[in-house]
Amino acid sequence: MIDPKQPKYRSVGTVLTAGVANTIYTCPPNQVAKVGLLFIANSGSGNKTVSIQWYDSVTTTLYHIVGGYVISAYNYLKLDGSYLILNANDYLVATPEAGSTMDATVSVEEYFNPLTGR
């Protein structure tokens, strides 16, 4: 039996579509998620930019976490060493530059919270 007091650990990978906003993780209903690690990998041969945003479902606002960061060819952006808390229905968005080839990987701890069922 799963103990609802214990976090669920997840990693989610997304192949990003170039030139458009890609939702890379959405916090499920009745959960609070602690984002501990985010990778954006540039698997292409040219330097390309990416922006990362957090959508706050309470205020219905997108906030920039990273705006226009250049990832060199065959390299990555790694965000760790701190964390971001997402409530139910909050999500992360990555927008890679048109013509890029990028993937995103996010690792989270999800905690059951019946009070955040929005």
C-alpha positions in Angstrom: 0.0 0.0 0.0 1.3 3.5 -0.9 1.7 5.8 2.0 0.2 9.2 1.0 2.5 11.0 3.4 5.6 9.8 1.4 6.6 11.7 -1.7 6.4 10.2 -5.1 9.6 10.7 -7.1 9.3 11.3 -10.8 11.4 12.3 -13.8 9.7 13.4 -16.9 11.3 13.8 -20.3 10.0 15.9 -23.3 11.3 16.2 -26.8 10.8 19.9 -27.4 9.2 21.3 -30.5 11.3 24.2 -31.8 9.9 27.7 -31.9 6.9 27.1 -29.7 6.0 26.9 -26.0 6.2 23.3 -24.7 4.7 22.2 -21.4 7.3 20.1 -19.8 5.7 19.3 -16.5 2.2 19.9 -14.9 1.7 19.4 -11.2 -1.2 16.9 -10.8 -4.5 17.7 -8.9 -4.2 17.1 -5.1 -0.4 17.3 -5.3 2.3 19.8 -4.5 5.5 19.3 -6.4 9.1 20.2 -5.5 11.1 20.6 -8.6 14.7 19.8 -7.8 16.4 19.4 -11.2 15.8 20.6 -14.7 17.9 19.9 -17.8 17.5 21.4 -21.2 19.8 19.6 -23.7 20.8 21.0 -27.1 21.5 18.0 -29.3 22.1 20.1 -32.4 25.2 21.5 -33.9 24.5 25.2 -33.5 24.2 27.5 -30.5 20.5 28.0 -29.7 18.5 29.9 -27.1 15.8 28.6 -24.7 13.5 30.3 -22.3 11.8 28.6 -19.3 8.6 29.8 -17.6 6.5 28.8 -14.6 2.7 29.1 -14.8 1.0 30.0 -11.5 -2.5 28.7 -11.8 -3.7 30.8 -8.8 -2.8 34.1 -10.5 -3.0 32.7 -14.1 0.4 34.3 -14.7 3.5 33.1 -16.5 6.8 34.0 -14.9 10.2 33.8 -16.6 12.7 31.6 -14.8 15.2 31.8 -17.7 14.8 34.2 -20.6 16.8 33.6 -23.7 19.6 31.5 -22.4 22.1 30.4 -25.1 23.0 26.7 -25.0 26.0 25.9 -27.0 26.1 23.0 -29.5 25.8 19.5 -27.9 25.6 21.1 -24.4 23.0 21.6 -21.8 21.5 24.0 -19.2 21.2 22.4 -15.7 19.1 24.1 -13.0 19.7 22.6 -9.6 21.0 23.6 -6.1 17.7 25.2 -5.3 14.0 24.2 -5.9 10.7 25.5 -7.1 7.4 24.6 -5.5 4.5 24.0 -7.9 0.9 23.7 -6.7 -1.8 21.6 -8.4 -2.2 22.7 -12.1 0.9 24.9 -12.1 3.3 24.0 -14.9 6.7 24.6 -16.5 7.1 25.7 -20.1 10.2 25.6 -22.3 10.4 27.5 -25.5 13.5 26.6 -27.7 14.6 28.8 -30.6 13.2 28.0 -34.0 15.3 25.4 -35.8 16.7 23.9 -32.6 16.9 20.3 -31.5 16.3 20.2 -27.7 15.0 17.9 -25.0 13.9 18.7 -21.4 14.2 16.5 -18.4 12.6 17.5 -15.0 12.8 15.6 -11.7 10.3 16.3 -9.0 9.0 15.1 -5.6 5.2 15.0 -5.5 3.4 15.3 -2.2 -0.3 14.4 -1.7 -2.3 17.4 -0.5 -6.1 17.0 -0.7 -6.5 20.7 -0.1 -5.0 21.7 -3.4 -7.4 19.8 -5.7 -8.0 22.8 -8.1 
